[in-house]
């Protein structure tokens, strides 16, 4: 892990631990609620791993805080500015791509804004999110392919797509030049089902 990733991992770990203890949960209870291993929860809380976006989503949903809350300081602010280059880099592709969470809102209705790039040959596969999740993609540079369940859609510069995020989906760049797109993810009712089940 580079220094930037280590700093982010430590901040996420501290926030997960804070939220877990605030609920009076054991490590096993959070692991069960988030459908992850106890070892993964321990590693995340210790900042020893750079967890996948899928793992972070499962933990944030289980804790009822939403993904943006795991990567931001916990103080509530009416206006939050993320300066260029200061977003949370949560995914790195094998071919030079990256997924950066640049802004987000707090529960229960969480809206995330991402800056994505995919190098030639990069692929990001996403698990289905909570029921009712919606995603919006707007291609800024290049061409990408979006797979939503059994549909495949090719998007070129300037194209946009809206689709349900509560099914398996993936973003790929099968072309020879870098692609970049913005992604908005809306997750309704984050934490409400978790509080009912586990609170």
Residue pairs with C-beta under 8 A, 6 or more apart in sequence:
1 9
1 50
4 89
5 50
5 89
6 47
8 50
8 71
8 88
8 89
8 90
9 44
9 47
9 48
9 49
9 50
9 51
10 47
11 47
11 71
12 44
12 47
12 51
12 56
12 70
12 71
13 44
13 45
13 46
13 47
13 48
14 45
14 47
15 65
15 69
15 70
15 71
15 74
16 30
16 41
16 44
16 45
16 59
16 63
16 70
17 45
18 74
19 63
19 65
20 27
20 29
20 30
20 41
20 45
20 63
23 63
23 198
23 199
25 33
25 198
27 38
27 41
27 42
27 45
28 38
29 198
30 41
30 59
30 62
30 63
31 37
31 38
31 40
31 41
33 62
33 63
33 194
33 197
33 198
34 41
34 55
34 58
34 59
34 61
34 62
34 63
35 58
35 62
36 55
36 58
36 59
40 49
40 51
40 55
41 59
43 49
43 51
44 51
44 55
44 59
51 59
52 91
53 67
53 90
53 91
53 99
53 126
54 126
54 127
56 67
56 70
56 90
57 67
57 127
57 129
59 70
60 66
60 67
60 69
60 70
60 190
61 130
61 187
61 190
61 191
61 194
62 194
62 198
63 191
63 194
64 107
64 190
64 191
64 192
64 194
64 195
65 106
65 107
65 190
65 191
66 104
66 105
66 106
66 107
66 110
66 112
66 187
66 190
66 191
67 101
67 104
67 110
67 112
68 101
68 103
68 104
68 105
68 106
68 110
68 112
69 104
69 106
69 107
71 88
71 90
71 101
72 80
72 104
76 106
80 103
82 102
82 103
87 100
87 101
87 102
87 103
87 115
88 100
88 101
89 98
89 99
89 100
90 99
90 100
90 101
91 97
91 98
91 99
91 124
92 98
92 99
93 118
93 119
93 122
93 123
93 124
94 119
94 121
94 122
95 118
95 119
95 120
95 121
95 122
95 173
96 117
96 119
96 122
96 178
97 116
97 117
97 118
97 119
97 122
97 124
97 173
97 178
98 116
98 117
99 114
99 115
99 116
99 124
100 114
100 115
100 116
101 112
101 113
101 114
102 113
102 114
102 115
103 112
103 113
104 110
104 111
104 112
104 113
105 111
105 112
107 190
107 191
108 188
108 189
108 190
108 191
108 192
109 186
109 187
109 188
109 189
109 190
110 185
110 186
110 187
110 190
111 184
111 185
111 186
111 187
112 183
112 184
112 185
112 186
112 187
113 182
113 183
113 184
114 182
114 183
114 184
114 185
115 180
115 182
116 124
116 171
116 180
116 181
116 182
116 183
117 178
117 179
117 180
117 181
118 124
118 142
118 144
118 171
118 172
118 173
118 178
118 179
118 180
118 181
119 173
119 178
120 173
120 175
120 176
120 177
120 178
121 173
121 174
122 172
122 173
123 170
123 171
123 172
123 173
124 170
124 171
124 172
125 168
125 169
125 170
126 165
126 168
126 169
126 170
126 171
127 168
128 165
128 166
128 167
128 168
128 169
129 165
129 166
129 185
129 187
130 166
130 187
130 188
130 189
130 190
130 193
131 166
132 166
132 187
132 188
132 189
133 164
133 165
133 166
133 185
133 186
133 187
133 188
134 162
134 163
134 164
134 165
134 185
134 186
135 162
135 163
135 164
135 165
135 169
135 183
135 184
135 185
135 186
136 160
136 161
136 162
136 183
136 184
137 144
137 146
137 155
137 160
137 161
137 162
137 163
137 171
137 181
137 182
137 183
138 159
138 160
138 181
138 182
138 183
139 155
139 156
139 157
139 158
139 159
139 160
139 179
139 180
139 181
140 157
140 180
140 181
140 182
141 157
141 178
141 179
141 180
141 181
142 156
142 157
142 173
142 175
142 177
142 178
142 179
142 180
143 154
143 155
143 156
143 157
143 173
143 175
143 179
144 154
144 155
144 171
144 172
144 173
144 179
144 181
145 152
145 153
145 154
145 155
145 171
145 172
145 173
145 174
146 152
146 153
146 155
146 161
146 163
146 169
146 170
146 171
146 172
147 153
147 169
147 170
147 171
147 172
148 163
148 164
148 167
148 169
149 167
149 168
149 169
153 161
155 161
155 181
163 169
165 185
165 186
165 187
171 181
173 179
